[in-house]
Amino acid sequence: MSITSFGKLITDARFQQTLMLSLVILGAFVPMSIKLRPSEFVQGTYAVIDALKPGDNVILPSTMAGWAYQEILFGSKPIIAHLLEKDVNILWISNSADTVPNDEFQLNELYGTPYWKNPNYGTKFVYCGYAAINWISFADNIRATVSRDVRGTSFDQLPMTKNIKTAADFKAVMGRVTGDTIKTIASSWNVKYGVKVVECESSGAISAFIDVYRGGMLQGIIAGVRGGAEYEALRGQLGAATRFQTSIVYVVLMVIGGIIINNIYRVGIKKYKPRVLPVEKEAGAA
């Protein structure tokens, strides 16, 4: 292949798109072996989850919809896997109507389809569906807002929830909600009841509630896929978040490499000539 042909190839949009897709697929099957260094946010999250005991109640509210859905989903997967290993009881709540399909998809993925037929439903996990929650009053009286699961079964009829009354009946909140919501949860559930609160959010959104973390009301943060990959590295169990992060790194490196190669080709090899505008040509001819 001549230098000219190579230059045309690497600057062709179809070649670039094919290469990018190949790197995404490669990242899914060949994750990086480089061990990521867990941040203090991730270490705080791990400390909260690892301190839980079998039978402890954890509430998992979600607002996973829109552009940030995939990042939050993959970032939170290793934390949920850790929760399941700890054999805790999980109360799932969709904090927005748009989140319901996404939460039910993950529930089916974790517990089998349909999730409510899992033998542990009602004893180890319960899904409440969508609930419009005022988190301050909800902490004081959970039954006033949510008293049935998504299928209409009363909390009193479910072994896991029959004794749940207030935030004091929970050990931790694993949030996947907005910055404003997690601020409210932290200020009410953590400050008043001592419930540990951690949040998984897209990496570009943590600045909205970092002050709450610095103030000690939020015990851990998972910043999107990168945070999930760090959590997996901390546990020594590489999984979906690491594969996702690997694909991102591969594509970023491809873009950087492509820019460098393209400039070398155009400036150094192709003997780049300045573009002459038609107006300049006419002026020269005159």
HELIX and SHEET records of a PDB file:
HELIX    1   1 ILE A    3  ILE A   10  1                                   8    
HELIX    2   2 ALA A   13  PHE A   29  1                                  17    
HELIX    3   3 GLU A   40  ASP A   50  1                                  11    
HELIX    4   4 GLY A   66  ALA A   68  5                                   3    
HELIX    5   5 TYR A   69  GLU A   85  1                                  17    
HELIX    6   6 ALA A   97  THR A   99  5                                   3    
HELIX    7   7 VAL A  100  TYR A  111  1                                  12    
HELIX    8   8 TYR A  115  LYS A  117  5                                   3    
HELIX    9   9 TRP A  135  ASP A  140  1                                   6    
HELIX   10  10 ILE A  142  ALA A  144  5                                   3    
HELIX   11  11 PHE A  155  GLN A  157  5                                   3    
HELIX   12  12 ALA A  167  ASP A  169  5                                   3    
HELIX   13  13 GLY A  179  ILE A  185  1                                   7    
HELIX   14  14 ALA A  186  ASN A  190  3                                   5    
HELIX   15  15 VAL A  191  TYR A  193  1                                   3    
HELIX   16  16 ILE A  206  ALA A  208  5                                   3    
HELIX   17  17 ILE A  210  ARG A  214  1                                   5    
HELIX   18  18 GLY A  224  ARG A  235  1                                  12    
HELIX   19  19 ALA A  240  ASN A  263  1                                  24    
HELIX   20  20 ILE A  264  ILE A  269  3                                   6    
HELIX   21  21 PRO A  278  ALA A  285  1                                   8    
SHEET    1   A 6 PHE A 125  TYR A 130  0                                        
SHEET    2   A 6 ASN A  89  SER A  94  1                                        
SHEET    3   A 6 ASN A  57  SER A  62  1                                        
SHEET    4   A 6 ALA A 172  GLY A 175  1                                        
SHEET    5   A 6 LYS A 196  GLU A 201  1                                        
SHEET    6   A 6 GLY A 220  ALA A 223  1                                        
END                                                                             
